Amino acid sequence: KQLLKGQCAENEIDEIWLTFSDPQPKKPRKRLTSPLFIGRYKKFLKKNGLVHVKTDSDVLFEYTEEQIKEEGYKCHALTWDLYGSFQTKLTNKEKEIFLKL
């Protein structure tokens, strides 16, 4: 419960990037895209703040996709192939960030 508490003020953060997070195969509640963590992020994300997720784990990708649907989160883009045809839809800033990861 202490994770993230006191690290940021409310409504301080524009974006959160979760890159190659541990998929926690046996502990879904501990996944960084679980309702537990999304609830924590909401406390310090600005209105219309974004959570970006990049993973090479099918387990985490599918789980996150389910959470988006179940929790009614707004999803701006979703792809299994970031470096394929979807990449043309990314801004130059996003391409630069993703390629460095």
C-alpha positions as a printed Julia matrix, in Angstrom:
101×3 Matrix{Float64}:
   0.0     0.0     0.0
   2.95    2.31    0.45
   3.96    2.14   -3.21
   3.36    5.51   -4.84
   1.97    7.11   -1.67
   3.6    10.45   -1.02
   5.6    10.28   -4.25
   3.42   12.7    -6.21
   0.83   15.32   -5.42
  -2.76   14.87   -6.57
  -3.34   15.91  -10.2
   0.42   16.32  -10.78
   1.21   13.78  -13.51
   0.25   13.98  -17.2
   1.37   10.49  -18.26
   2.55    7.22  -16.77
   4.64    4.8   -18.82
   4.61    1.13  -17.82
   7.29   -0.55  -19.91
   7.92   -4.28  -19.75
   6.4    -4.63  -16.28
   6.59   -7.98  -14.5
   3.43   -9.81  -15.65
   2.99  -11.46  -12.21
   1.56  -14.69  -13.73
   0.4   -16.05  -10.36
  -0.64  -12.76   -8.75
  -2.92  -10.73  -11.06
  -3.72   -8.3    -8.24
  -0.06   -7.22   -8.26
   0.0    -6.42  -11.97
   0.63   -2.73  -12.62
  -2.51   -2.61  -14.77
  -4.78   -4.13  -12.13
  -7.68   -2.08  -10.73
  -5.65   -1.71   -7.5
  -2.84    0.14   -9.27
  -5.03    2.04  -11.72
  -6.93    3.37   -8.7
  -3.65    4.6    -7.25
  -2.6     6.23  -10.53
  -5.92    8.07  -10.77
  -5.09    9.9    -7.54
  -2.14   11.74   -9.02
  -2.9    11.72  -12.76
  -4.25   14.99  -14.11
  -7.72   14.97  -15.64
  -7.42   13.17  -18.99
  -4.03   11.81  -17.92
  -2.72    8.77  -19.78
  -1.27    5.41  -18.82
   0.89    3.92  -21.59
   1.7     0.22  -21.51
   4.35   -1.59  -23.53
   4.86   -5.3   -22.9
   6.28   -8.41  -24.48
   4.1   -10.59  -22.23
   0.98  -12.09  -23.79
  -0.31  -12.72  -20.25
  -0.04   -9.04  -19.26
  -1.34   -7.78  -22.63
  -4.44   -9.98  -22.53
  -5.06   -9.17  -18.86
  -4.76   -5.43  -19.53
  -7.07   -5.7   -22.52
  -9.65   -7.43  -20.28
  -9.3    -4.73  -17.62
  -9.88   -1.99  -20.19
 -13.16   -3.63  -21.17
 -14.31   -4.64  -17.67
 -13.48   -1.32  -16.01
 -14.63    0.85  -18.93
 -11.3     2.63  -19.36
 -10.9     4.77  -22.44
  -8.36    3.15  -24.77
  -6.77    5.39  -27.39
  -4.89    2.62  -29.2
  -4.24   -1.09  -28.82
  -2.04   -3.33  -30.94
  -0.22   -6.65  -30.86
   2.31   -5.26  -33.37
   3.65   -1.87  -32.31
   6.43   -1.91  -34.87
   4.19   -2.96  -37.74
   1.47   -0.99  -39.47
   0.26    0.62  -36.23
   3.49    2.6   -35.93
   2.39    4.96  -38.69
  -0.36    6.21  -36.35
   2.09    7.19  -33.61
   3.39   10.72  -33.22
   7.11   11.25  -33.77
   7.56   11.73  -30.03
   5.86    8.39  -29.29
   7.93    6.6   -31.96
  11.12    8.02  -30.5
  10.2     6.94  -26.97
   9.08    3.43  -27.98
  12.16    2.78  -30.08
  14.46    3.7   -27.19
  12.82    1.18  -24.86
